[in-house]
Amino acid sequence: MAFKAKGPRARSRHKLRKKVRGMPKVNSMLKSFEIGDKVAIVIEPSVHTGMPYHRFHGRVGSVEKKRGASYLVRVKDGGKTKLLISHPVHLKKVMG
């Protein structure tokens, strides 16, 4: 009997696909951001540490604070603001 997948990566086959397979460079894991920086959430599928939910892939938010090796990012979602915990490998700085 088949069942419907309900995990955190369910129905994300195309969104979390990589053209070139392999691990990212070490520099992308050691990126640092200042509080208030605008960042885009671009999920790196080969790194599972601190991966935000795939619904937020492509969204832009602002860094609230650092929490351990990760960052707390404030994102608007459907009229509400949500806080995401994300590792720096899944974040890219946005100008503006």
C-alpha positions in Angstrom: 0.0 0.0 0.0 1.4 3.4 -1.0 1.6 6.3 1.4 2.0 10.0 1.0 5.5 11.3 1.9 5.3 14.0 4.6 9.0 14.6 5.3 10.8 18.0 5.1 12.1 17.2 1.6 8.8 15.9 0.2 7.9 17.1 -3.3 11.2 18.9 -3.8 12.8 16.6 -6.4 13.4 19.4 -8.9 14.0 22.3 -6.5 16.8 20.5 -4.6 18.5 19.1 -7.7 22.2 19.9 -8.6 23.5 20.2 -12.1 27.1 19.5 -11.0 27.3 17.0 -8.2 29.8 17.4 -5.3 30.4 19.3 -2.2 30.6 23.1 -2.1 33.9 25.0 -1.5 35.1 25.5 2.1 34.8 29.3 1.7 31.0 29.1 1.2 30.7 27.3 4.5 32.8 29.9 6.3 30.9 33.0 5.0 30.0 35.6 7.6 27.2 38.1 7.7 26.5 41.2 9.7 23.2 41.8 11.6 20.8 43.6 9.3 22.4 42.2 6.0 19.9 41.2 3.3 20.4 37.6 2.3 18.8 35.3 -0.3 18.0 31.8 0.8 19.5 29.5 -1.8 19.5 25.9 -0.5 22.6 23.8 -1.1 21.2 20.3 -1.3 24.5 18.4 -0.6 24.8 20.1 2.9 22.0 18.9 5.3 23.3 21.0 8.2 21.1 24.0 8.9 19.0 23.5 5.8 15.9 25.7 5.9 12.5 24.3 4.7 12.3 24.2 0.8 9.3 26.5 0.8 11.7 29.4 1.6 14.1 28.6 -1.3 14.7 31.9 -3.3 13.2 34.2 -0.6 15.0 37.3 0.6 15.3 38.1 4.3 17.4 39.9 6.8 19.9 38.5 9.3 18.7 39.0 12.9 21.5 37.4 14.8 24.1 34.6 14.9 23.1 31.4 16.6 26.0 29.0 16.9 27.5 28.3 13.5 24.2 29.4 11.9 22.2 32.6 11.4 18.7 33.6 12.4 17.0 35.0 9.3 13.7 37.0 9.3 11.6 36.2 6.2 8.1 37.5 5.2 5.7 34.6 4.4 2.1 35.3 3.5 1.8 38.5 5.5 3.6 37.1 8.5 7.2 37.3 9.5 9.0 34.0 10.3 12.4 33.3 11.8 14.5 30.7 10.1 17.7 29.1 11.4 20.0 28.6 8.4 23.7 27.7 7.9 25.7 30.2 5.9 26.2 27.8 3.0 22.5 28.2 2.3 22.7 32.0 2.3 23.9 34.5 -0.3 24.3 38.2 0.3 22.0 40.5 -1.7 22.9 44.1 -2.5 20.3 46.7 -1.7 
